[in-house]
Amino acid sequence: MHILNGASCAFFSSDLRYSCRRMRLLPLLICVFSLAATANAQVQVELKFKRLQYVAYEPITAEVKITNLAGRDIELRDGNGERWFGFEVTTGEDGRHLAPAPLEPEPPLRIETGTTVTRKVNLTPIYPVHDLGPYHVRANVFFADLNKFFYSQAKVVQVGDARPIWQRTVGVPDGVAGAGGTRTYSLLSNRFPDHTKLYVRVEDKSTGAVYSTYPIGRAIAYDDPQTELDRNNQLHVLHCAAPRTWSYSRVGLNGELFARSTFMETKSRPRLRRADDGAVAVKGGMLETPASQSPQSPASKLSARPPATPDDE
């Protein structure tokens, strides 16, 4: 039988009290960690790009999915001096953060519990991502109720330039924005691992302003693209997109994509023809897809859906 002296009893009693305090604190710590884990899972942000290689000045469309995992309906809104929706864009060479252009306030967004909201944003008119090289992009959502940011995984997009194959400078006629100035149309060819795309660029070389750069479809090395300018100095392009398949586009002086259609080669091959009055039309072949009248203009609001282009063909 062992007898504890006074010092031993004091030590034992102190250790016991310490153990009891730890036991009492354990549920509290578990609760705190559980709340932290729940808070970290309140909002899920996912960022996607349909491709990771782009030509300088073409639309870089980011698709952002925001999922509400809070277990209740939430409202995302600006607060505490923070915008609730945005991006972090840094250069791949030196990690420099790029500041966005001035933006209008984002309206609040209510998301029901367990649901996902998808936004598509054209980053090109918002961030200066025109220089050649890699860019790291991360989407962020600020949840004002928790005073906390939630981030997507970062994606790396590569911006390069395409090979020019045709160029023409024309005047801007009266009645068109920029009348009295000049515009330069360029056709560019860019090779991807499994296909080649044809691009149109519209710019004012006297000021350095680039109004648009976008793909007008896949191209194969069957015949050189055909180009014609009509009486309004709009550009018409007809190119071979696939065997016996031709793609037609009409582009405006400020970069608008006014019309697109597809022609199939039959007994005759489609050709562009300019009439004496300056009208341009496709002659020969068979029209497969009627021209779509969908003018293109850059998105200015961060939340605006970018205009439709043949980017995903």
RAVEN-V656714 format. One record per backbone hydrogen bond with DSSP energy under -1.0 kcal/mol. NH is the residue of the N-H (numbers start at 0). CO is the residue of the C=O. E is the energy in kcal/mol with one decimal. If there is no record, write none. Layout:
# RAVEN-V656714
nh	co	e
NH	CO	E
NH	CO	E
This chain:
# RAVEN-V656714
nh	co	e
8	4	-2.3
9	5	-2.4
10	6	-2.4
11	7	-2.8
12	8	-2.9
13	9	-2.4
14	10	-2.7
15	11	-2.3
16	12	-2.3
17	13	-2.3
18	14	-2.4
19	15	-2.4
20	16	-2.4
21	17	-2.2
22	18	-2.2
23	19	-2.3
24	20	-2.2
25	21	-1.4
28	24	-2.7
29	25	-2.6
30	26	-2.3
31	27	-2.5
32	28	-2.8
33	29	-2.3
34	30	-2.6
35	31	-2.4
36	32	-2.5
37	33	-2.5
38	34	-2.9
39	35	-2.3
41	38	-1.5
43	66	-2.4
45	64	-2.4
47	62	-2.3
53	157	-2.8
55	159	-2.7
57	54	-2.3
61	120	-3.1
62	47	-2.8
63	118	-3.3
64	45	-2.8
65	116	-3.0
66	43	-2.7
67	114	-2.4
68	41	-3.0
73	110	-2.3
75	108	-3.4
78	81	-1.8
81	78	-2.0
85	139	-2.0
87	137	-3.0
89	135	-2.4
90	95	-2.2
91	133	-2.7
94	90	-1.4
97	88	-3.0
100	125	-2.1
108	75	-2.6
110	73	-2.6
113	67	-1.7
114	111	-1.9
116	65	-2.6
118	63	-2.8
120	61	-2.7
122	59	-2.7
125	122	-1.0
126	122	-2.7
128	126	-2.2
132	158	-2.6
134	156	-2.5
135	89	-2.8
136	154	-3.1
137	87	-2.0
139	85	-2.7
140	149	-2.7
141	83	-2.0
142	147	-3.1
145	142	-1.1
147	142	-1.7
149	140	-2.7
151	138	-2.4
154	136	-2.7
156	134	-2.5
157	51	-3.3
158	132	-2.5
159	53	-2.9
162	188	-2.6
164	186	-2.9
165	186	-1.2
167	184	-2.3
169	182	-2.9
171	180	-2.4
175	172	-1.3
178	175	-1.5
179	171	-2.5
180	177	-2.1
182	169	-2.6
183	202	-3.2
184	167	-2.9
185	200	-2.1
186	165	-2.6
187	198	-2.3
188	162	-2.8
189	196	-2.5
191	194	-3.4
196	189	-2.7
197	216	-2.7
198	187	-3.2
199	213	-2.3
200	185	-2.3
201	211	-2.3
202	183	-1.8
203	208	-3.1
207	203	-2.1
210	201	-2.3
211	201	-1.4
213	199	-1.9
215	197	-3.2
218	195	-2.6
219	239	-2.1
221	219	-2.2
225	237	-3.2
227	235	-1.9
229	233	-2.0
230	277	-1.4
232	229	-2.2
234	250	-2.3
235	227	-2.9
236	248	-2.6
237	225	-2.3
238	246	-2.3
240	244	-1.8
241	244	-1.5
244	241	-2.7
245	262	-3.2
246	238	-3.1
247	260	-3.0
248	236	-2.4
249	258	-2.2
250	234	-3.1
251	255	-2.9
254	251	-1.6
257	249	-1.9
258	249	-1.3
260	247	-2.0
261	288	-1.3
262	245	-3.0
263	285	-3.1
264	243	-2.5
265	267	-1.5
270	282	-2.5
272	280	-2.7
274	278	-3.1
277	274	-1.8
280	272	-2.1
282	270	-3.4
285	263	-2.4
287	261	-3.1
288	261	-1.5
291	259	-1.8
293	291	-1.2
303	300	-1.1
312	309	-1.7
